[in-house]
Amino acid sequence: MSKNRDASGATPATVALLAAGVPFTPHAYAHDAGSTNFGAEAASELNLDPERVFKTLLADVDGSLVVAIVPVSGKLDLKALASAVGGRKAEMADPKLAERRTGYIVGGISPIGQKTKHATVLDETAELFDTIFVSGGKRGFDIELAPTDLLRVTDGIIAAIGRDS
C-alpha cells in the first residue's frame, strides 16, 4: 500500500490518514445514483469479496452514538454492539443525525475523520484480512488499509458485532 498524496480527491478521511501517517490505498469507482446498497455496490464495482468490504453504521447505545464497522455481507448485531461498549440497549441512529454528527452523507460515511469523535467498534472478522476496505468519505470512494491501522486512527476496539444476513 502507498500513501495517497493527491489532494484533488481529499476527504476528511484521507486528510486524517495522511496526518496520522497511516498507509492506505484509495479506490474510486463509478457510483450509480440509483443504488441504495452502497457497500454491496462497492464490493461489486471493485471486484472484491463482500466479507472484506466493511460498512460504517451509527447506533445509539444508551443515548450515545457509537460507530459500528461490519462486513457488507452481513448485518450489525445491536445487542452485541451494546455489550461491546458496556451498554444495555442499542438501536440504529437516525440517518440525519448520523450525517450531522459525522459530517458525511449516508452511503459515504467513513469511520475516519468524522466531525465528532465517537466510540468505534470493528467486527472481529476484519482480523481475517491483511487489509480491508471502508468508505473513504463519499459515495464511490473506498479506502484500503490494515485493520490495525483503522483501529489506531479511530481509537477503536474489536469485537464480535456482526452476524450473517
Helices and strands as residue ranges (DSSP letters): G 7-9, H 12-20, E 25-28, H 38-45, G 50-52, E 54-61, E 64-71, E 74-76, H 78-84, E 90-92, H 95-102, E 119-123, G 124-128, E 132-138, E 141-145, H 147-154, E 157-159, E 162-164
